[in-house]
Structures are given as structure tokens and as C-alpha cells.
């Protein structure tokens, strides 16, 4: 097999023209063919200004069609050009490795066939969330789950940290064919969350801005109000902590003792003459 081709999956960031890295731009400009899975037709037009052969992957999506089938088709299209010896670039909105099956899969398969393949990071919705909402994940910690997965599996939730649920607009979908679920599914999600949080706990619905002229959605509401709130595929829900951090006094005592032992073994500091 001819393995002279190469593959790179790059992130275009969330906001048109503002978030792409110089390396990602260079890969797009110097590729033989660019496959694009981006958030807006305007972004596709912007990519076409950088490269003469940009092929949209968005038409592979359709209502009622399994997203698994769509992802497989994306992978097959990129691999076909790669096997033909071309330099292939997959341009994905946000970060190509975040909530994106196709980039991970196509890189895995390409490497297994002996091709050079890698991923270039991009600014994701998570990065925008931290900036827009003023959240430092290192302050009290942050837990991230896809909303449906959170419902399907048992999780141990730490309510002294932030909880971020992605894709709440399709919470509860098991078909991978829908792009929205209704209030009855959100009712189940709220019931699950109220095992940990009070119904009046203030949450935030977040959607990153994708155009320079637009603003992010940062809607605050009570947890119980989620049931009747308008949500989209890109909607994320942030639940701030509802209780303070609990000190681990036993561990703190052990660390204090360890510090004491280690400090006692330090050589004496010479006195100034």
C-alpha cells in the first residue's frame, strides 16, 4: 500500500477566524484536500478562502440517520484520499478531540495502516466556558460528563465541585438519531440531579459564541426550571457547588508529620559570619 500520504485533524476553534492556531492554519493551507466539519456555513466559506478544495462533511448528517453511520462515512472519506497518497486535513470546529469521534477514529486507523497521522488542538467550548463564566477549574475542582451518559450510568458526584453536563439538549437519547429530546427526558435528568442538589439550586445554561458579532448564552435559572427551558444540541449546563470543600483532617495530619520529619533531616543553615 502507498503510505506516502499524511493526515492531520485540526481544530478551528469556536469563534470564526479568532481561535485557530498558526499551525492549524498552515496545515489547512498546505493540504491537498481539506474535509470540514464546522458549526456554520460561514465558517466553510472562510475555510474556502484558505484552500481551493474544501469538502464539507455536514451533508452526511440528516434527521433520523444514526450519527454512528455519519461518523463512519466521515472516516471512510478521509481514509480514501489518504490511501491515494494525498496530504489530508480534517478541519473540525472547536477542538478536534473533544466530543468528536471521527478524528480520533480516523487517526487510529491511519496509523494502523502505516500512515503519519496526528491531531492539532483547538480552542474548545470548554475553554470558552471557563473564560466566559469566570470559572477556574483548579479552585474547587470540575467534573465533566455528557448528559445522556450521566443518566445511563451511576456516578459519584462531588457537590463541592462544579458539575458540567454537555449536550443537555439531547439528554436521554439512546438512538443516536435525534438532535433534541423533550421536557419529559429533562424531567428525568432533573429528578436524578435533585438527589444531589436542591430544586432551587441555580444552574447556568451555556452556549459559546461562534461569530464575532454574537454573544455567548449564559442563562441562569433554577435547576427545576430546566424542564421547560429551550435547549439545543450545543447547550451545556453548569451546576456550581452547593456545599463547601470538606477538609481531610487525617491526611492533613499525616502530611504535617511528614513535613516535620523531612525538615528535621535538612542540614543546618550556616550562620552568617
ABEGO torsion letter per residue (X at the ends): XBAABBBBBBBAEABBGAABBAAAAAAAAABABBBBBBABAAAAAAAAAABABBBBAAAABBBGBBAAAAAAAAAAAAAAAAAAGBBBBBBBBEBAABGBAAAAAAAAAAAAAGBBBBBBBBBBAAAAAAAAAGBBAAAAEBBBBBAAAAAABBBBBBAABBBBBBGAAABGBAAGABABBBAAAAAAAAAAAAAABBAABBBBBBBBBABAABBBBBBBBBAAAAAABBBBAABBBBBBBABBBBBBAAAAAAAAAAAAAAAAABBBBBBBX
